[in-house]
Amino acid sequence: MCPHKPDLFIWLADAVTHEAQEAAHIKSERPIMVVIGNPPISGVSSNSTPFANSLVDKYKVEPGGQHKLQERKTSLNDDYVKFIALSEDLIEKMVKVFWLLYLIMVI
């Protein structure tokens, strides 16, 4: 029997215990947002509403974010990209609401 196996088991058990305690703390003290969806698989999105298109505008810039993208990237109009952009926006809004509520509770 390898002499290091018991040490590894104890270390792993301690790490899992610590992770479980931290997860329990987060779940009881902070809001958690999960965005779940199933965008359709298609190369071209049929969802071309102004709102849906505005979601991906933030990705259509050159590196550095100063200039509009010079080449045409049709894959940025895919429903998967729109779903990711919508998820980012929802999470960002949730974070702002969380901090506002936190400030209200502290004051």
C-alpha positions as CSV (number, residue, x, y, z in Angstrom):
1,M,0.0,0.0,0.0
2,C,1.3,3.4,-0.9
3,P,2.1,5.5,2.1
4,H,0.7,8.7,0.5
5,K,-2.8,7.4,-0.2
6,P,-4.2,8.1,3.3
7,D,-2.8,11.7,3.2
8,L,-4.3,12.2,-0.2
9,F,-7.7,11.0,1.0
10,I,-7.6,13.3,4.1
11,W,-6.6,16.2,1.9
12,L,-9.4,15.5,-0.6
13,A,-12.0,15.0,2.1
14,D,-11.0,18.3,3.7
15,A,-11.2,20.1,0.3
16,V,-14.6,18.6,-0.5
17,T,-15.9,19.6,3.0
18,H,-14.6,23.1,2.6
19,E,-16.2,23.4,-0.8
20,A,-19.5,22.2,0.5
21,Q,-19.4,24.7,3.4
22,E,-18.6,27.6,1.0
23,A,-21.4,26.5,-1.4
24,A,-23.9,26.4,1.5
25,H,-22.8,29.9,2.6
26,I,-23.3,31.3,-0.9
27,K,-26.6,29.6,-1.5
28,S,-28.0,31.0,1.8
29,E,-26.5,34.5,1.7
30,R,-26.5,35.5,-2.0
31,P,-29.0,35.5,-4.9
32,I,-28.1,33.0,-7.6
33,M,-29.3,33.5,-11.2
34,V,-29.3,30.7,-13.7
35,V,-30.2,31.3,-17.3
36,I,-31.4,28.2,-19.1
37,G,-32.4,28.1,-22.7
38,N,-32.4,26.0,-25.8
39,P,-31.8,28.2,-28.8
40,P,-32.5,26.6,-32.2
41,I,-29.7,25.2,-34.3
42,S,-29.5,27.2,-37.5
43,G,-26.8,29.0,-39.3
44,V,-29.1,32.0,-39.9
45,S,-31.4,33.4,-37.2
46,S,-35.0,34.1,-38.0
47,N,-35.2,36.2,-34.9
48,S,-34.1,39.6,-36.4
49,T,-36.1,41.9,-34.3
50,P,-34.5,45.2,-33.3
51,F,-34.1,44.1,-29.7
52,A,-32.5,40.7,-30.7
53,N,-30.1,42.4,-33.1
54,S,-29.2,45.0,-30.5
55,L,-28.1,42.3,-28.1
56,V,-25.2,41.3,-30.4
57,D,-24.1,44.8,-31.3
58,K,-21.6,44.8,-28.5
59,Y,-19.7,41.9,-30.2
60,K,-19.6,43.7,-33.6
61,V,-16.5,45.8,-32.8
62,E,-12.9,45.6,-33.7
63,P,-10.5,44.5,-30.9
64,G,-10.2,47.3,-28.4
65,G,-13.9,48.3,-28.8
66,Q,-13.2,51.6,-30.5
67,H,-14.4,50.9,-34.1
68,K,-17.2,49.0,-35.7
69,L,-16.3,45.6,-37.0
70,Q,-14.9,46.1,-40.6
71,E,-15.8,42.6,-41.9
72,R,-19.2,41.0,-42.0
73,K,-19.6,38.2,-39.4
74,T,-22.9,36.4,-40.1
75,S,-22.2,34.0,-37.3
76,L,-22.6,36.8,-34.8
77,N,-26.3,36.9,-35.7
78,D,-26.8,33.3,-34.7
79,D,-29.4,32.5,-32.1
80,Y,-26.8,31.0,-29.8
81,V,-24.9,34.3,-29.7
82,K,-28.1,36.2,-29.1
83,F,-28.9,33.9,-26.2
84,I,-25.5,34.4,-24.7
85,A,-25.8,38.1,-25.0
86,L,-29.3,38.1,-23.4
87,S,-27.9,35.9,-20.6
88,E,-25.1,38.4,-20.0
89,D,-27.5,41.3,-19.9
90,L,-29.8,39.5,-17.4
91,I,-27.0,38.6,-15.1
92,E,-25.6,42.2,-15.3
93,K,-29.0,43.6,-14.3
94,M,-29.3,41.1,-11.5
95,V,-25.9,42.1,-10.1
96,K,-27.0,45.8,-10.2
97,V,-30.2,44.9,-8.3
98,F,-28.3,42.9,-5.8
99,W,-25.9,45.8,-5.0
100,L,-28.8,48.2,-4.8
101,L,-30.6,46.0,-2.3
102,Y,-27.4,45.5,-0.4
103,L,-26.9,49.3,-0.1
104,I,-30.5,49.8,1.0
105,M,-30.1,47.1,3.7
106,V,-26.8,48.6,5.0
107,I,-27.9,52.2,5.1
